[in-house]
Amino acid sequence: MTYWDPIPALAALEPDPFLPEGPWSGRWQERNWRNVPGPFYGADTDTCLTGRLHAPDLVLYEDEYAQEFVYRQPRNPAEVADLFMAACEEAFGGYGHDGDLHWTPDLVRDWWRDRGRVREWAMGVGWGAWATSGSGWQHDAAAGARGYVTYIDRGLGDYLRGYAFRLAEGRPARPGESLPELGA
């Protein structure tokens, strides 16, 4: 699998006239540790529970304050548009799109080595109190957390290998090129 760069698709979107500087004022230093490596991340977001309304396959809520984070990077232009809408709806402008300036192949490998922490968190949300809650948003977020566990177990490693290549080489891998290992 080759890495698909979502940033050109983002550049093609019409800017929101109410957000002349765009919705991307999230700070890397404030990003949520649950964000999957990639260009997009949730940092100091609000707690209004709007992210999954627009990007349910990309955004989750953390369990303490329901702040938003990106658990899957966009895989096509439609998903970039969904994440853009989630970022536009987020009142604090807490999403960032400059992850490529900060992630390195070594940091991606470090995140992968520590994925058990993220997986354990997602297991607790996906099969814990939110899963049996009568609250619609908690039930939906629990389903998203279960999807995150599945992604960690199947697919995320391949994505991260492609992303690490992209970070190291400045371009996606060509068919047949070796991708870097992530470690255990």
C-alpha positions in Angstrom: 0.0 0.0 0.0 1.3 3.4 -0.9 0.8 6.5 1.2 -1.8 9.0 -0.1 -1.0 12.6 0.7 -4.2 14.4 1.8 -2.7 17.9 1.8 -3.3 18.6 -1.9 -6.9 17.7 -1.5 -7.2 20.1 1.4 -5.7 22.9 -0.7 -8.4 22.3 -3.3 -11.2 23.0 -0.9 -12.9 26.3 -0.8 -12.0 28.4 2.3 -14.8 29.0 4.8 -15.7 32.8 4.5 -16.3 32.9 8.2 -12.8 31.5 8.9 -10.5 33.7 6.7 -7.4 32.1 8.1 -9.0 28.6 8.1 -9.9 26.3 10.9 -6.3 25.0 11.5 -5.0 26.8 14.5 -4.3 23.8 16.7 -0.8 23.7 18.2 1.4 20.6 17.8 2.5 20.9 21.5 -1.1 20.6 22.6 -2.1 17.6 20.4 -3.9 14.7 22.0 -1.6 11.7 22.5 -4.3 9.5 21.0 -4.0 11.1 17.5 -2.6 8.7 14.9 0.5 10.1 13.2 -0.1 12.1 10.1 -0.7 15.6 8.9 -3.9 16.1 10.8 -4.4 16.1 14.6 -6.7 17.4 17.3 -5.1 19.6 19.9 -7.0 21.9 22.3 -10.5 21.3 20.9 -13.9 22.2 22.4 -16.2 19.6 23.9 -19.2 20.2 21.7 -19.2 16.7 20.2 -19.4 17.8 16.6 -16.4 16.1 15.0 -18.0 12.7 14.6 -21.1 14.3 13.0 -18.9 15.3 10.0 -16.1 12.7 10.1 -17.1 9.6 12.0 -14.5 7.4 10.3 -11.7 9.8 11.3 -12.5 11.6 14.6 -13.1 10.3 18.1 -13.6 11.9 21.5 -11.4 11.4 24.5 -13.2 10.1 27.5 -12.4 12.8 30.1 -13.7 16.0 28.4 -14.8 14.7 25.0 -12.2 16.7 23.2 -11.7 15.6 19.6 -8.7 13.8 18.0 -7.9 12.2 14.7 -7.8 8.4 14.9 -7.5 7.8 11.2 -6.0 10.1 8.6 -8.0 10.8 5.5 -7.7 8.3 2.6 -9.4 10.2 -0.2 -10.6 13.7 -1.1 -14.1 13.0 0.4 -12.6 12.2 3.8 -10.4 15.3 3.6 -13.6 17.3 3.1 -15.2 15.5 6.0 -12.3 16.4 8.3 -12.3 19.9 7.0 -16.0 20.3 8.0 -15.2 18.8 11.4 -12.4 21.3 11.9 -14.6 24.2 10.7 -17.4 23.3 13.2 -14.9 23.0 16.1 -15.3 26.3 18.0 -11.7 26.7 19.3 -9.9 26.0 16.0 -8.1 23.2 17.8 -7.3 21.0 14.8 -3.9 21.2 13.2 -2.8 20.2 9.7 1.0 20.7 10.0 1.9 17.3 11.4 4.2 16.6 8.5 6.4 19.4 9.8 6.8 17.7 13.2 6.5 13.9 12.7 9.8 12.1 11.8 10.2 8.4 11.0 11.7 7.9 14.5 8.7 9.6 16.2 6.3 7.4 14.1 8.2 4.3 15.3 8.0 5.6 18.9 4.2 6.1 18.6 3.9 2.6 17.1 5.9 1.0 19.9 3.6 2.8 22.4 0.4 1.8 20.5 -0.6 -0.5 23.3 -1.4 2.5 25.5 -3.7 3.9 22.8 -5.2 0.4 22.2 -5.9 -0.1 25.9 -7.6 3.3 26.1 -9.8 2.5 23.1 -10.7 -0.9 24.5 -11.8 0.7 27.7 -14.0 3.2 25.8 -15.2 0.8 23.2 -16.3 -2.0 25.5 -16.7 0.0 28.8 -19.4 2.4 30.2 -19.8 4.3 26.9 -20.7 1.1 25.1 -23.6 0.4 27.4 -24.6 4.0 28.0 -28.0 5.3 27.0 -26.4 8.4 25.5 -26.4 8.4 21.8 -23.1 10.2 21.4 -21.3 7.9 23.9 -22.7 4.8 22.1 -21.5 6.3 18.8 -18.0 7.1 20.3 -17.7 3.6 21.7 -18.4 2.2 18.2 -15.7 4.5 16.9 -13.3 3.3 19.6 -13.9 -0.3 18.6 -13.1 0.7 15.0 -9.9 2.3 16.3 -8.9 -1.0 17.9 -9.6 -2.9 14.7 -7.5 -0.3 12.8 -4.6 -0.6 15.2 -4.7 -4.4 14.8 -5.2 -4.4 11.0 -4.1 -1.7 8.7 -2.5 1.1 10.8 0.9 -0.5 10.6 0.9 -0.5 6.8 -0.3 3.1 6.8 2.5 4.1 9.2 5.2 2.4 7.2 4.0 4.3 4.1 3.9 7.5 6.1 7.4 7.0 7.5 8.7 6.5 4.0 6.9 9.7 2.9 8.5 11.6 5.7 12.0 10.2 5.0 11.9 10.5 1.2 9.6 13.4 0.7 7.4 11.4 -1.6 5.1 8.3 -1.4 6.8 4.9 -2.1 6.5 3.6 -5.6 5.2 0.1 -6.2 7.9 -2.4 -5.3 9.9 -0.1 -3.1 10.7 -1.3 0.4 8.9 0.4 3.3 10.7 1.0 6.6 10.0 -1.3 9.5 8.3 0.0 12.5 9.6 -2.4 15.1 7.6 -4.5 17.6 
